[in-house]
Amino acid sequence: MRYAPKLFAIFLLATATLGFAVTPTPPVGTVLPVLLVTPINPDVMPGAELHARIMQEVPLPGGGKIPVNSKVTGHVVSISRTEVVLQFDSLDVKGTTIPIATSLRAIAGPLEVEDAVTPAAQAERGPSPWEGNTIQIGGEVAYRDADLVADTKVVGKALVGGGALGALRDSPDGCQGDPQIQALWVFSTTACGVYGKLGYDIVHAGDKDPIGKIVLRAEKKILVRRGSGLMLRVVERR
């Protein structure tokens, strides 16, 4: 038994040398920016699986990363014509399933997502270093390969291939900030709530009891379209 620590150290060295990566587990507070693959409507049955995919590489403390296109899976807990309770409970990273629980900070419809990835203005005379700038959901401007700007204040970094990095800031709608640098994808640092004329509201985000249960409620009919963008945050599992 006294050799166990040495053997474990040798194993870690060997895996690092061979290029294997330890499966990253996102800590509480990590933003998971995802695109919803499974639509939700009143015809969906309780227990039905929900699928979404990570749209930007997610940085983790200690240098770990969740790759883009990693899968997030959940299910419908209950559903009626005007309300759905859902939860996301697993993250698949390169074939390894990691149990998670999440809350919902912001959601945007497919049209809002499309607008946020479409350049706000094209260069008039050939290529420009500013070509590809976009308006994030929530109003911040992403100057590609430069800054993420709110009014005249730099609040993060806009990545050249799309997406953005920044710390969450307090929102007028009640969401709190967090100094951890997050993958924002199409969202602003203050994004909070529902974006677009979606016909429903977030009545329970899942960050308080019942933890991980996200409740969306509509006035007429619940319909969450495929291609919607979600800003999920990892919460402590119970």
PANU-906707 format. One line per 5 residues: number of its first residue (from 1); for each residue x, y, z of N, C-alpha, C. Coordinates in Angstrom, 1 decimal. Example, Ala and Ser with C-alpha at 12.3 -4.5 7.8 and 13.67 -1.06 7.14 Angstrom:
REM residues 2
1	13.2,-5.7,7.8,12.3,-4.5,7.8,13.2,-3.3,7.8; 12.8,-2.2,7.1,13.7,-1.1,7.1,12.9,0.0,7.9
//
This chain:
REM residues 238
1	0.8,-1.2,0.0,0.0,0.0,0.0,0.9,1.3,0.0; 2.1,1.2,0.6,2.9,2.3,0.7,3.4,2.8,-0.7; 3.2,1.9,-1.7,3.7,2.3,-3.1,2.6,3.0,-3.9; 1.3,3.0,-3.3,0.2,3.6,-4.0,0.4,5.0,-4.5; 0.9,5.9,-3.6,1.1,7.3,-4.0,2.0,7.4,-5.2
6	3.1,6.6,-5.1,4.1,6.7,-6.2,3.5,6.2,-7.5; 2.7,5.1,-7.4,2.1,4.5,-8.6,1.1,5.5,-9.2; 0.4,6.2,-8.4,-0.6,7.2,-8.9,0.1,8.3,-9.6; 1.2,8.8,-9.0,2.0,9.8,-9.6,2.6,9.4,-11.0; 3.0,8.2,-11.0,3.5,7.6,-12.3,2.4,7.6,-13.3
11	1.2,7.2,-12.9,0.0,7.1,-13.8,-0.3,8.5,-14.3; -0.3,9.5,-13.5,-0.6,10.9,-13.9,0.4,11.4,-14.9; 1.7,11.1,-14.7,2.8,11.5,-15.6,2.6,10.8,-16.9; 2.3,9.5,-16.9,2.1,8.8,-18.1,1.0,9.3,-18.9; -0.2,9.6,-18.3,-1.3,10.1,-19.0,-1.0,11.4,-19.6
16	-0.3,12.3,-18.9,0.1,13.6,-19.4,1.0,13.5,-20.6; 2.0,12.5,-20.5,2.9,12.3,-21.6,2.3,11.8,-22.8; 1.3,10.9,-22.7,0.6,10.3,-23.8,-0.5,11.2,-24.4; -0.7,12.4,-23.7,-1.7,13.4,-24.2,-3.1,13.2,-23.8; -3.4,12.3,-22.8,-4.7,12.1,-22.3,-5.1,13.3,-21.4
21	-6.3,13.7,-21.5,-6.8,14.9,-20.6,-7.7,14.4,-19.6; -7.6,14.9,-18.4,-8.5,14.5,-17.3,-9.9,15.2,-17.7; -11.0,14.5,-17.5,-12.3,15.0,-17.9,-12.6,16.2,-17.0; -12.9,17.4,-17.6,-13.1,18.5,-16.7,-14.5,18.5,-16.1; -14.6,18.8,-14.9,-15.9,19.0,-14.2,-16.1,20.4,-13.9
26	-17.1,21.1,-14.5,-17.3,22.5,-14.3,-17.7,22.8,-12.9; -17.0,23.8,-12.2,-17.4,24.1,-10.8,-18.7,24.9,-10.8; -19.3,25.0,-9.6,-20.5,25.9,-9.5,-20.2,27.3,-9.9; -21.2,27.8,-10.7,-21.1,29.2,-11.2,-20.6,29.2,-12.7; -20.1,28.1,-13.2,-19.7,28.1,-14.6,-20.8,28.3,-15.6
31	-20.6,29.2,-16.5,-21.6,29.4,-17.6,-21.5,28.4,-18.7; -22.5,27.7,-19.1,-22.6,26.8,-20.2,-23.4,27.5,-21.3; -22.8,28.1,-22.3,-23.7,28.7,-23.4,-24.1,27.6,-24.4; -25.3,27.3,-24.5,-25.8,26.2,-25.3,-26.8,26.6,-26.3; -26.9,25.8,-27.4,-28.0,25.9,-28.4,-28.9,24.8,-28.2
36	-30.2,25.0,-28.1,-31.2,24.0,-27.9,-31.4,23.2,-29.2; -31.3,21.9,-29.1,-31.5,21.1,-30.3,-32.9,20.5,-30.3; -33.4,20.3,-29.1,-34.8,19.6,-29.0,-35.8,20.7,-28.7; -36.8,20.9,-29.6,-37.9,21.8,-29.3,-38.8,21.3,-28.2; -39.5,22.3,-27.6,-40.4,21.9,-26.5,-41.8,22.5,-26.8
41	-42.8,21.7,-26.8,-44.2,22.1,-27.0,-45.1,21.2,-26.2; -46.4,21.5,-26.1,-47.3,20.8,-25.2,-47.5,19.3,-25.6; -47.0,18.9,-26.8,-47.1,17.5,-27.3,-46.0,16.7,-26.7; -45.0,17.3,-26.1,-43.9,16.6,-25.6,-44.4,15.9,-24.3; -43.9,14.7,-24.0,-44.3,14.0,-22.8,-43.3,14.2,-21.7
46	-43.8,14.2,-20.4,-42.9,14.2,-19.3,-41.9,13.1,-19.4; -40.6,13.4,-19.1,-39.6,12.4,-19.2,-38.8,12.4,-20.5; -39.4,13.2,-21.5,-38.7,13.3,-22.8,-37.3,13.9,-22.6; -36.4,13.4,-23.4,-35.0,13.9,-23.3,-34.9,15.3,-24.0; -34.0,16.1,-23.5,-33.7,17.4,-24.1,-32.2,17.4,-24.4
51	-31.9,17.9,-25.6,-30.5,17.9,-26.0,-30.1,19.4,-26.4; -28.9,19.7,-26.0,-28.3,21.0,-26.3,-26.8,20.8,-26.5; -26.2,21.8,-27.2,-24.7,21.7,-27.4,-24.0,23.0,-27.1; -22.8,22.8,-26.5,-22.0,23.9,-26.1,-21.5,24.6,-27.4; -21.7,26.0,-27.4,-21.4,26.7,-28.6,-20.1,27.5,-28.6
56	-19.4,27.5,-27.4,-18.1,28.1,-27.3,-17.3,27.3,-26.3; -16.0,27.2,-26.6,-15.1,26.5,-25.6,-15.2,27.2,-24.3; -15.4,26.4,-23.2,-15.7,27.0,-21.9,-14.4,26.8,-21.1; -13.8,28.0,-20.6,-12.6,27.9,-19.8,-13.0,27.5,-18.4; -12.1,26.7,-17.7,-12.3,26.3,-16.4,-11.1,26.7,-15.5
61	-11.4,26.9,-14.2,-10.2,27.2,-13.3,-9.2,26.1,-13.4; -7.9,26.5,-13.4,-6.8,25.5,-13.5,-6.4,25.2,-14.9; -7.0,25.9,-15.9,-6.6,25.7,-17.2,-7.4,24.6,-18.0; -8.3,23.9,-17.4,-9.2,23.0,-18.1,-10.1,23.7,-19.0; -10.7,22.9,-20.0,-11.6,23.5,-20.9,-12.7,22.5,-21.3
66	-13.9,22.9,-21.5,-15.0,22.1,-22.1,-15.0,22.4,-23.6; -14.8,21.4,-24.4,-14.7,21.7,-25.9,-16.1,22.2,-26.4; -16.0,23.0,-27.5,-17.2,23.4,-28.2,-17.8,22.1,-28.8; -19.1,22.1,-28.9,-19.9,21.0,-29.4,-20.1,19.9,-28.4; -19.6,20.0,-27.2,-19.9,19.1,-26.1,-21.4,19.1,-25.9
71	-22.0,17.9,-25.5,-23.4,17.8,-25.4,-23.9,18.0,-24.0; -25.0,18.7,-23.8,-25.7,18.8,-22.5,-27.1,18.2,-22.7; -27.4,17.3,-21.8,-28.6,16.5,-21.9,-29.5,16.8,-20.6; -30.8,16.8,-20.8,-31.7,16.9,-19.7,-33.0,16.2,-20.1; -34.1,16.6,-19.3,-35.4,16.0,-19.6,-36.5,16.9,-19.2
76	-37.6,16.7,-19.7,-38.9,17.4,-19.3,-39.4,16.8,-18.0; -39.5,17.5,-16.9,-40.0,17.0,-15.7,-41.5,16.9,-15.7; -42.1,18.0,-16.1,-43.6,18.1,-16.3,-43.9,19.1,-17.3; -45.1,19.0,-17.9,-45.5,20.0,-18.9,-47.0,20.0,-19.0; -47.5,21.2,-19.3,-48.9,21.5,-19.6,-49.0,22.4,-20.8
81	-50.1,22.8,-21.1,-50.2,23.7,-22.3,-49.5,25.0,-22.1; -49.4,25.5,-20.9,-48.8,26.8,-20.7,-47.6,26.8,-19.8; -47.1,25.6,-19.4,-46.0,25.6,-18.5,-45.1,24.4,-18.7; -43.8,24.5,-18.6,-42.9,23.4,-18.6,-41.9,23.5,-17.5; -41.7,22.4,-16.9,-40.6,22.3,-15.9,-39.5,21.3,-16.5
86	-38.3,21.9,-16.6,-37.3,21.1,-17.3,-36.0,21.2,-16.4; -35.1,20.2,-16.7,-33.8,20.3,-16.0,-32.7,19.7,-16.9; -31.5,20.2,-16.8,-30.4,19.7,-17.5,-29.5,19.0,-16.5; -29.2,17.7,-16.7,-28.5,17.0,-15.7,-27.2,16.2,-16.1; -26.8,16.4,-17.3,-25.5,15.7,-17.7,-24.8,16.5,-18.8
91	-23.5,16.4,-18.7,-22.6,17.0,-19.7,-21.7,15.9,-20.3; -21.7,15.8,-21.6,-20.9,14.8,-22.3,-19.7,15.4,-22.9; -18.5,15.1,-22.4,-17.2,15.6,-22.9,-16.4,14.4,-23.4; -16.3,14.4,-24.8,-15.5,13.4,-25.5,-15.9,12.0,-25.0; -17.2,11.7,-24.9,-17.7,10.4,-24.5,-17.8,10.1,-23.1
96	-17.3,11.0,-22.2,-17.5,10.9,-20.8,-18.6,11.7,-20.2; -19.5,11.1,-19.5,-20.7,11.8,-19.0,-20.4,12.3,-17.6; -20.7,13.6,-17.4,-20.5,14.2,-16.1,-21.8,14.7,-15.6; -22.3,14.2,-14.4,-23.5,14.7,-13.8,-23.4,16.2,-13.4; -24.4,17.0,-13.8,-24.4,18.4,-13.4,-25.9,18.8,-13.1
101	-26.0,20.0,-12.5,-27.3,20.6,-12.3,-27.1,22.1,-12.8; -28.1,22.7,-13.4,-27.9,24.0,-13.9,-29.1,24.9,-13.6; -28.9,26.2,-13.6,-29.9,27.2,-13.5,-30.0,27.8,-14.9; -31.0,28.7,-15.1,-31.1,29.4,-16.4,-31.0,30.9,-16.1; -29.9,31.5,-16.6,-29.8,33.0,-16.4,-30.5,33.7,-17.5
106	-30.4,33.2,-18.8,-31.0,34.0,-19.9,-31.3,33.0,-21.0; -32.3,33.3,-21.8,-32.7,32.6,-22.9,-33.1,33.5,-24.1; -32.8,33.1,-25.3,-33.1,34.0,-26.4,-33.6,33.1,-27.6; -34.6,33.6,-28.3,-35.1,32.9,-29.4,-34.2,32.7,-30.6; -34.5,31.8,-31.6,-33.6,31.6,-32.7,-33.3,32.9,-33.5
111	-34.3,33.8,-33.7,-34.1,35.0,-34.4,-33.1,35.9,-33.7; -33.1,36.0,-32.4,-32.2,36.8,-31.6,-30.8,36.2,-31.7; -30.7,34.9,-31.7,-29.4,34.2,-31.8,-28.8,34.5,-33.2; -29.6,34.4,-34.2,-29.2,34.7,-35.6,-28.7,36.1,-35.7; -29.4,37.1,-35.1,-29.0,38.5,-35.2,-27.7,38.7,-34.5
116	-27.5,38.0,-33.4,-26.3,38.2,-32.6,-25.0,37.6,-33.3; -25.2,36.7,-34.2,-24.0,36.1,-34.9,-23.8,36.8,-36.3; -24.8,37.6,-36.6,-24.7,38.3,-37.9,-23.9,39.7,-37.8; -22.9,39.9,-38.6,-22.1,41.2,-38.4,-23.1,42.4,-38.5; -22.8,43.3,-37.6,-23.7,44.5,-37.5,-23.5,45.4,-38.7
121	-22.3,45.4,-39.3,-22.0,46.3,-40.4,-20.9,45.7,-41.2; -21.0,45.6,-42.5,-20.0,45.1,-43.4,-19.0,46.2,-43.9; -17.8,45.9,-44.1,-16.9,46.9,-44.6,-17.2,47.3,-46.0; -17.1,48.6,-46.3,-17.5,49.1,-47.6,-16.4,48.8,-48.7; -15.2,48.8,-48.2,-14.1,48.7,-49.2,-13.1,47.5,-48.8
126	-13.5,46.3,-49.2,-12.7,45.2,-49.0,-12.6,44.8,-47.5; -11.7,43.8,-47.2,-11.6,43.3,-45.8,-11.2,44.4,-44.9; -11.6,44.3,-43.7,-11.3,45.3,-42.6,-11.1,44.6,-41.3; -10.2,45.0,-40.5,-10.0,44.4,-39.2,-11.2,44.4,-38.3; -12.2,45.3,-38.6,-13.4,45.4,-37.8,-14.6,44.6,-38.4
131	-14.3,44.0,-39.6,-15.4,43.3,-40.2,-15.8,42.1,-39.4; -17.0,41.9,-39.2,-17.5,40.8,-38.3,-17.9,41.2,-36.9; -17.9,42.5,-36.6,-18.4,43.0,-35.3,-19.9,42.6,-35.2; -20.2,42.3,-34.0,-21.6,41.9,-33.7,-22.2,42.6,-32.5; -23.5,42.6,-32.4,-24.2,43.1,-31.2,-24.6,41.9,-30.4
136	-24.1,41.8,-29.1,-24.5,40.6,-28.3,-25.9,40.8,-27.8; -26.5,39.7,-27.4,-27.8,39.7,-26.8,-27.7,40.3,-25.5; -28.3,41.5,-25.3,-28.2,42.3,-24.1,-27.6,43.6,-24.5; -27.1,43.8,-25.7,-26.7,45.1,-26.2,-25.2,45.5,-26.3; -24.3,44.6,-25.7,-22.9,44.9,-25.8,-22.4,44.7,-27.2
141	-21.3,45.4,-27.6,-20.7,45.3,-28.9,-19.5,44.5,-28.8; -19.4,43.5,-29.7,-18.2,42.7,-29.8,-17.4,43.1,-31.0; -16.2,43.8,-30.7,-15.3,44.1,-31.7,-14.3,43.0,-31.9; -14.4,42.3,-33.0,-13.7,41.0,-33.2,-12.2,41.1,-33.0; -11.7,40.1,-32.2,-10.3,40.0,-31.9,-9.8,41.2,-31.1
146	-10.8,41.8,-30.4,-10.5,43.0,-29.6,-11.3,43.0,-28.4; -12.2,44.0,-28.2,-12.9,44.2,-27.0,-14.4,43.9,-27.1; -15.0,43.5,-25.9,-16.4,43.5,-25.7,-16.7,44.8,-24.9; -17.6,45.6,-25.5,-17.8,46.9,-25.0,-19.3,47.2,-24.6; -19.5,47.7,-23.4,-20.8,48.2,-23.0,-20.7,49.7,-22.9
151	-21.5,50.4,-23.8,-21.3,51.9,-23.9,-19.9,52.2,-24.3; -19.1,52.8,-23.4,-17.7,53.0,-23.7,-16.8,52.2,-22.8; -17.3,51.3,-22.1,-16.6,50.5,-21.1,-16.2,49.2,-21.6; -14.9,48.8,-21.6,-14.5,47.5,-22.0,-14.9,46.5,-20.8; -15.7,45.5,-21.2,-16.2,44.5,-20.2,-15.7,43.1,-20.5
156	-15.0,42.9,-21.6,-14.5,41.6,-21.9,-13.8,41.5,-23.2; -13.6,40.3,-23.7,-12.8,40.2,-25.0,-13.7,39.5,-26.0; -13.7,40.0,-27.2,-14.4,39.4,-28.3,-13.5,38.5,-29.1; -13.8,37.3,-29.4,-12.9,36.4,-30.0,-13.0,36.5,-31.5; -11.9,36.3,-32.2,-11.9,36.5,-33.7,-12.9,35.5,-34.4
161	-13.0,34.3,-33.9,-13.9,33.4,-34.6,-15.3,33.4,-34.2; -15.7,34.3,-33.3,-17.0,34.4,-32.7,-17.0,34.0,-31.3; -18.0,34.5,-30.6,-18.0,34.3,-29.1,-17.3,35.4,-28.4; -17.3,35.3,-27.1,-16.7,36.3,-26.2,-16.4,35.8,-24.8; -15.5,36.4,-24.2,-15.1,36.1,-22.8,-15.3,37.3,-21.9
166	-15.8,37.1,-20.7,-16.0,38.2,-19.8,-16.6,37.7,-18.5; -16.4,38.5,-17.4,-17.0,38.2,-16.1,-18.5,38.7,-16.1; -19.4,38.0,-15.6,-20.8,38.4,-15.5,-20.9,39.6,-14.6; -21.7,40.6,-15.0,-22.0,41.8,-14.2,-23.4,41.8,-13.7; -23.6,42.5,-12.7,-25.0,42.7,-12.1,-25.9,43.2,-13.2
171	-27.1,42.6,-13.2,-28.1,43.0,-14.2,-29.2,43.8,-13.6; -29.8,44.8,-14.3,-31.0,45.5,-13.8,-32.1,44.6,-13.5; -32.1,43.4,-14.2,-33.2,42.5,-14.1,-33.1,41.5,-12.9; -32.0,41.7,-12.1,-31.8,41.0,-10.9,-30.8,39.9,-10.8; -30.1,39.6,-12.0,-29.1,38.6,-12.0,-27.8,39.2,-11.4
176	-27.1,38.4,-10.6,-25.9,39.0,-9.9,-24.6,38.7,-10.8; -23.6,39.5,-10.5,-22.3,39.4,-11.2,-21.5,38.3,-10.6; -20.3,38.0,-11.2,-19.4,37.0,-10.8,-18.1,37.3,-11.4; -17.0,37.4,-10.6,-15.7,37.8,-11.2,-15.0,36.7,-12.1; -15.5,35.5,-12.1,-14.9,34.4,-12.9,-15.1,34.7,-14.4
181	-14.1,34.6,-15.2,-14.2,34.8,-16.6,-15.0,33.6,-17.2; -16.0,34.0,-18.0,-16.9,33.0,-18.6,-17.0,33.0,-20.1; -17.4,31.9,-20.7,-17.7,31.9,-22.1,-19.1,32.4,-22.3; -19.2,33.5,-23.0,-20.5,34.2,-23.2,-21.2,33.8,-24.5; -20.5,33.4,-25.5,-21.0,33.1,-26.8,-21.7,34.3,-27.4
186	-23.1,34.4,-27.5,-23.8,35.5,-28.1,-24.3,36.4,-27.0; -24.1,36.2,-25.7,-24.7,36.9,-24.7,-23.8,38.0,-24.1; -24.4,39.1,-23.6,-23.7,40.1,-22.9,-23.4,39.7,-21.5; -22.5,40.5,-20.8,-22.2,40.2,-19.5,-23.3,40.4,-18.5; -24.3,41.2,-18.9,-25.5,41.5,-18.1,-26.7,40.8,-18.5
191	-26.6,39.9,-19.5,-27.8,39.2,-20.0,-28.5,38.5,-18.9; -29.8,38.6,-18.9,-30.6,38.1,-17.8,-32.1,38.1,-18.2; -32.7,36.9,-18.1,-34.1,36.8,-18.5,-34.4,36.4,-19.9; -35.5,36.8,-20.5,-36.0,36.3,-21.8,-35.7,37.4,-22.8; -35.2,37.0,-24.0,-34.9,38.0,-25.1,-35.7,37.5,-26.3
196	-36.5,38.5,-26.9,-37.3,38.2,-28.0,-38.8,38.0,-27.6; -39.7,38.1,-28.5,-41.1,37.9,-28.3,-41.4,36.5,-28.3; -41.1,35.8,-27.2,-41.2,34.3,-27.1,-42.5,33.9,-26.5; -43.2,34.7,-25.8,-44.5,34.4,-25.3,-44.4,33.6,-24.0; -43.2,33.6,-23.4,-43.1,32.9,-22.0,-42.1,33.7,-21.2
201	-42.2,33.4,-19.9,-41.2,34.0,-18.9,-40.6,32.9,-18.1; -39.4,33.2,-17.6,-38.7,32.3,-16.6,-39.4,32.6,-15.2; -40.1,31.7,-14.7,-40.7,31.9,-13.4,-39.9,31.2,-12.3; -39.1,30.3,-12.6,-38.1,29.8,-11.7,-36.8,29.4,-12.4; -35.7,30.0,-12.0,-34.5,29.8,-12.8,-33.7,28.5,-12.4
206	-34.0,28.0,-11.2,-33.3,26.8,-10.8,-32.1,27.0,-9.9; -31.9,28.2,-9.6,-30.8,28.5,-8.7,-31.1,28.5,-7.2; -32.4,28.3,-6.9,-32.9,28.2,-5.6,-33.8,26.9,-5.6; -34.2,26.5,-4.4,-35.1,25.3,-4.3,-36.4,25.5,-5.1; -36.7,24.5,-5.9,-36.0,23.3,-6.1,-34.8,23.5,-7.1
211	-33.6,23.2,-6.6,-32.4,23.4,-7.4,-32.4,22.6,-8.7; -32.0,23.3,-9.8,-31.9,22.6,-11.1,-33.2,22.5,-11.8; -34.3,22.8,-11.2,-35.6,22.8,-11.9,-35.9,24.2,-12.5; -36.0,24.2,-13.8,-36.2,25.5,-14.6,-37.7,25.5,-15.0; -38.4,26.6,-14.7,-39.8,26.6,-15.0,-40.1,27.8,-16.0
216	-40.7,27.5,-17.1,-41.0,28.5,-18.1,-42.6,28.5,-18.2; -43.2,29.7,-18.2,-44.6,29.8,-18.2,-45.1,30.7,-19.3; -46.0,30.3,-20.1,-46.6,31.1,-21.2,-48.0,31.6,-20.9; -48.4,32.7,-21.5,-49.8,33.1,-21.4,-50.8,32.2,-22.1; -50.3,31.8,-23.3,-51.2,31.0,-24.2,-50.8,29.6,-24.4
221	-49.5,29.4,-24.9,-49.0,28.1,-25.3,-47.5,28.1,-25.2; -47.0,27.1,-24.4,-45.6,27.0,-24.3,-44.9,26.5,-25.6; -44.0,27.2,-26.1,-43.2,26.8,-27.3,-41.8,27.3,-27.2; -40.9,26.4,-27.0,-39.5,26.8,-27.0,-38.8,26.2,-28.2; -38.4,27.0,-29.1,-38.0,26.6,-30.5,-36.6,26.0,-30.5
226	-36.5,25.0,-31.3,-35.1,24.5,-31.7,-34.3,25.7,-32.2; -33.0,25.8,-31.7,-32.2,26.9,-32.1,-32.2,28.0,-31.1; -33.0,27.9,-30.1,-32.9,28.9,-29.0,-31.6,28.9,-28.3; -31.1,30.0,-27.8,-29.8,30.1,-27.1,-30.1,30.2,-25.6; -29.4,29.4,-24.8,-29.6,29.4,-23.4,-28.2,29.7,-22.7
231	-28.3,30.5,-21.7,-27.1,30.8,-20.8,-27.4,30.0,-19.5; -26.9,28.8,-19.5,-27.0,28.0,-18.3,-25.9,28.2,-17.3; -26.1,28.1,-16.1,-25.0,28.2,-15.1,-25.1,26.9,-14.2; -23.9,26.4,-13.9,-23.8,25.2,-13.1,-24.1,25.6,-11.6; -25.0,24.8,-11.0,-25.4,25.0,-9.6,-25.0,23.7,-8.8
236	-25.0,23.8,-7.5,-24.6,22.7,-6.7,-25.7,21.6,-6.7; -25.3,20.4,-7.0,-26.3,19.3,-7.1,-26.7,18.8,-5.7; -28.0,18.5,-5.6,-28.5,18.0,-4.4,-29.3,16.7,-4.6
//
